Amino acid sequence: MIHDPEIVGAPAPPSPSAGDTGLPGLDPALKPVRDPRPMLEHTIAQWGGQQDLWLFGYGSLIWRPDFDFTERRPARVHGWHRALKMWSRVNRGSLQNPGLVFGLLSGGSCRGVVFRVPAAIGLETLGQLWLREMPTGVYDPRWLDCITPDGPVRALAFTLSRRSPNFTGELSEERYRQIFRSATGRYGSSLDYARQTLLELRRHAIHDRALARLLLLAEAELSARTDGGPPPTPLYRSSAPDASPDTAPAAVPHTSQEKP
């Protein structure tokens, strides 16, 4: 397989000065957790480039993949769950006011979507994903076994370690409200991110009760700050009985508890 030198294999850029990310559009004070280049090269080596590339989306990749694909399927992974417990200091927040995005944490299970990317454009797609998802090397890319209606596939997913400095740990309801009030990054606000994710999950018949509850808290505050106008319509109301719920570990509140 020939690697595009613009993605991997090119000479390493000059070593950045202290505090410099070397990445355009990022706060120069933002220090990468790890160099993302070796992780990209390792992922490419594991994939091999001979077969189509499968990618597992559980958050914004579902509603804004930003890459070409030939097939999309609903999918479930076991041993991991979606959680709004990842600090975002680039995409949905800043160094001064961190926002939140979803991470895929170990434990439980998670429903999402897998995308099939033709092998011919897989390398380019991985390069694009690294610029979007891995500017500071915070995620742990993993190949996960995904269950789909048309059979199992092995797909790349961006997981988050609880040892990562971007893992939030437990947050209070007031902290979530404060973040939803004010955190904004290069792709928009944390609140818009959470809203769009919930709406798209619902479109795929994935009901994330924890996220719905957090957004209702945010909407209640927004309503209280208006001049006595009617409260906004909730984005999601759970009306169907709970059946075969996806699970997060019982000891981890404010994480995704889904139902089909």
C-alpha positions as CSV (number, residue, x, y, z in Angstrom):
1,M,0.0,0.0,0.0
2,I,1.3,3.5,-0.9
3,H,0.9,6.1,1.9
4,D,0.1,9.6,0.9
5,P,3.1,11.6,2.0
6,E,0.8,14.5,3.0
7,I,-0.7,12.2,5.7
8,V,2.0,9.8,6.8
9,G,5.6,9.1,5.9
10,A,6.5,12.7,5.2
11,P,9.4,14.2,7.2
12,A,8.3,15.3,10.6
13,P,7.6,19.0,10.9
14,P,10.0,21.1,13.0
15,S,9.7,20.6,16.7
16,P,7.2,23.2,18.0
17,S,8.4,25.6,20.6
18,A,7.0,25.2,24.1
19,G,3.3,25.7,24.2
20,D,3.0,25.6,20.4
21,T,0.7,23.0,18.9
22,G,2.0,23.5,15.4
23,L,-1.5,23.1,14.1
24,P,-3.3,26.0,12.3
25,G,-6.3,27.5,13.9
26,L,-5.5,26.2,17.4
27,D,-4.6,28.2,20.5
28,P,-0.8,28.1,20.7
29,A,-1.1,27.7,24.5
30,L,-2.9,24.4,24.0
31,K,-0.5,21.5,24.6
32,P,-1.1,18.2,22.8
33,V,-1.7,15.2,25.1
34,R,0.3,13.0,22.7
35,D,1.7,13.3,19.2
36,P,-1.2,12.1,17.0
37,R,1.1,11.1,14.0
38,P,2.3,7.8,15.4
39,M,-1.2,6.8,16.3
40,L,-2.4,7.5,12.8
41,E,0.5,5.5,11.4
42,H,-0.3,2.6,13.7
43,T,-4.0,2.7,12.8
44,I,-3.2,2.6,9.1
45,A,-0.9,-0.3,9.6
46,Q,-3.6,-2.2,11.5
47,W,-6.1,-1.5,8.8
48,G,-3.8,-2.5,6.0
49,G,-5.5,-0.6,3.2
50,Q,-6.6,-3.6,1.2
51,Q,-10.3,-3.7,2.4
52,D,-12.9,-1.1,2.9
53,L,-12.6,1.0,6.0
54,W,-15.4,0.8,8.7
55,L,-15.9,3.7,11.1
56,F,-18.1,3.7,14.2
57,G,-19.9,6.9,15.0
58,Y,-21.5,7.6,18.4
59,G,-21.7,11.4,18.6
60,S,-21.1,14.1,16.0
61,L,-19.9,11.6,13.4
62,I,-23.5,10.4,13.1
63,W,-24.8,13.8,12.0
64,R,-21.7,15.4,10.5
65,P,-19.4,12.7,9.1
66,D,-17.6,15.0,6.7
67,F,-16.4,12.1,4.6
68,D,-17.7,10.1,1.7
69,F,-19.1,6.6,2.4
70,T,-20.9,4.0,0.4
71,E,-22.9,2.3,3.2
72,R,-24.3,3.2,6.7
73,R,-25.7,0.8,9.2
74,P,-27.1,0.9,12.7
75,A,-24.6,-0.8,15.0
76,R,-24.1,-1.7,18.6
77,V,-20.8,-2.3,20.5
78,H,-20.5,-4.1,23.9
79,G,-18.1,-3.1,26.5
80,W,-18.2,0.6,25.8
81,H,-20.8,3.4,26.4
82,R,-21.3,7.0,25.2
83,A,-20.8,9.7,27.9
84,L,-20.8,13.5,27.8
85,K,-17.7,13.5,30.0
86,M,-14.9,14.8,27.7
87,W,-13.5,18.3,28.0
88,S,-13.3,20.1,24.6
89,R,-10.8,22.9,24.5
90,V,-10.9,23.2,20.7
91,N,-14.0,22.1,19.0
92,R,-16.7,23.1,21.5
93,G,-14.8,25.1,24.1
94,S,-11.6,26.9,24.8
95,L,-8.7,26.8,27.2
96,Q,-10.3,29.5,29.2
97,N,-13.8,28.0,29.1
98,P,-13.8,24.3,28.3
99,G,-16.8,22.7,26.7
100,L,-18.0,19.1,26.5
101,V,-18.2,16.5,23.8
102,F,-18.9,12.8,23.9
103,G,-16.3,10.1,24.6
104,L,-16.6,6.4,24.4
105,L,-15.9,5.0,27.9
106,S,-15.3,1.4,28.8
107,G,-18.3,-0.5,30.3
108,G,-21.9,-1.1,29.3
109,S,-22.9,-0.9,25.6
110,C,-23.6,1.7,23.0
111,R,-25.7,2.0,19.9
112,G,-24.5,4.1,17.0
113,V,-23.8,4.0,13.3
114,V,-21.1,2.4,11.2
115,F,-19.9,3.9,7.9
116,R,-18.3,1.9,5.1
117,V,-15.5,3.9,3.4
118,P,-14.1,2.5,0.1
119,A,-10.5,1.3,0.4
120,A,-9.5,3.7,-2.3
121,I,-10.2,6.7,-0.2
122,G,-9.7,5.2,3.2
123,L,-6.2,6.7,3.7
124,E,-7.5,10.2,2.8
125,T,-10.5,9.8,5.1
126,L,-8.3,8.8,8.1
127,G,-6.1,11.8,7.5
128,Q,-9.2,14.1,7.6
129,L,-10.5,12.4,10.7
130,W,-7.2,12.9,12.5
131,L,-7.3,16.6,11.8
132,R,-10.8,16.8,13.2
133,E,-10.8,14.3,16.1
134,M,-7.1,14.0,17.0
135,P,-5.5,17.5,16.9
136,T,-4.1,17.0,20.4
137,G,-4.0,13.2,20.4
138,V,-6.6,12.9,23.2
139,Y,-8.5,9.8,22.0
140,D,-7.4,6.2,22.0
141,P,-8.3,4.9,18.5
142,R,-9.5,1.3,18.8
143,W,-10.9,-1.4,16.4
144,L,-14.2,-2.6,17.9
145,D,-16.4,-5.5,17.0
146,C,-19.8,-4.0,16.0
147,I,-23.1,-5.8,15.7
148,T,-25.2,-4.7,12.7
149,P,-28.4,-6.0,11.1
150,D,-26.3,-7.3,8.2
151,G,-23.7,-9.1,10.3
152,P,-20.7,-8.1,12.4
153,V,-18.0,-5.6,11.2
154,R,-14.8,-4.4,12.8
155,A,-14.8,-0.6,12.9
156,L,-12.5,2.1,14.1
157,A,-13.8,4.1,17.1
158,F,-12.4,7.0,19.1
159,T,-12.4,5.9,22.7
160,L,-11.5,7.8,25.9
161,S,-9.5,6.7,28.8
162,R,-10.5,7.7,32.3
163,R,-6.9,8.4,32.9
164,S,-7.0,11.1,30.2
165,P,-6.7,14.7,31.3
166,N,-9.7,15.4,29.1
167,F,-11.9,13.0,31.1
168,T,-14.1,15.2,33.3
169,G,-15.0,12.7,36.0
170,E,-18.3,13.4,37.7
171,L,-19.9,16.8,37.0
172,S,-22.7,18.5,39.0
173,E,-25.9,19.6,37.3
174,E,-24.9,23.2,37.9
175,R,-21.6,22.6,36.1
176,Y,-23.4,21.2,33.1
177,R,-25.7,24.2,33.1
178,Q,-22.8,26.6,33.3
179,I,-21.0,24.8,30.4
180,F,-24.2,24.8,28.3
181,R,-24.6,28.6,29.0
182,S,-21.2,29.7,27.8
183,A,-18.8,27.2,26.3
184,T,-18.1,27.7,22.5
185,G,-15.3,26.5,20.3
186,R,-14.3,26.4,16.6
187,Y,-17.3,24.3,15.6
188,G,-19.9,26.1,17.8
189,S,-21.3,25.7,21.3
190,S,-21.5,22.7,23.6
191,L,-25.2,23.2,23.9
192,D,-25.7,23.1,20.1
193,Y,-23.5,20.0,19.9
194,A,-25.6,18.3,22.6
195,R,-28.9,19.3,21.0
196,Q,-27.9,18.2,17.5
197,T,-26.6,14.8,18.8
198,L,-29.8,14.1,20.7
199,L,-31.9,14.9,17.7
200,E,-29.9,12.8,15.4
201,L,-29.8,9.9,17.9
202,R,-33.6,10.1,18.1
203,R,-33.8,10.0,14.2
204,H,-31.9,6.7,14.4
205,A,-34.3,5.5,17.2
206,I,-31.6,5.7,19.8
207,H,-33.0,7.3,22.9
208,D,-30.4,8.7,25.2
209,R,-32.2,9.4,28.5
210,A,-29.2,10.9,30.3
211,L,-28.5,13.4,27.5
212,A,-32.2,14.3,27.3
213,R,-32.3,15.0,31.0
214,L,-29.3,17.3,30.8
215,L,-30.8,19.2,28.0
216,L,-34.0,19.6,29.8
217,L,-32.1,21.2,32.7
218,A,-30.5,23.6,30.2
219,E,-33.8,24.4,28.6
220,A,-35.4,25.1,32.0
221,E,-32.7,27.6,32.8
222,L,-33.0,29.3,29.4
223,S,-36.8,29.5,29.9
224,A,-36.3,31.0,33.4
225,R,-34.0,33.7,31.9
226,T,-36.6,34.8,29.4
227,D,-39.2,37.6,30.1
228,G,-42.0,35.3,31.1
229,G,-42.4,33.7,27.6
230,P,-43.6,30.1,27.2
231,P,-41.0,27.5,27.9
232,P,-39.3,25.9,24.9
233,T,-40.6,22.6,23.6
234,P,-38.5,19.8,25.0
235,L,-36.2,18.2,22.4
236,Y,-37.1,14.7,23.6
237,R,-39.8,13.1,25.8
238,S,-39.6,9.5,26.6
239,S,-43.0,8.0,25.8
240,A,-42.2,4.4,25.0
241,P,-41.7,1.8,27.7
242,D,-38.1,0.9,28.5
243,A,-37.1,-2.3,26.8
244,S,-33.7,-3.9,26.3
245,P,-31.9,-0.7,27.4
246,D,-28.3,-0.1,26.5
247,T,-26.4,0.3,29.7
248,A,-23.6,2.3,31.2
249,P,-22.0,1.1,34.5
250,A,-24.4,1.7,37.3
251,A,-21.8,3.7,39.3
252,V,-21.3,6.3,36.5
253,P,-24.2,8.8,36.5
254,H,-24.8,11.3,33.6
255,T,-23.8,8.7,31.0
256,S,-25.9,7.3,28.2
257,Q,-28.6,5.0,29.2
258,E,-30.3,4.1,25.9
259,K,-33.4,2.2,24.9
260,P,-34.2,1.0,21.4
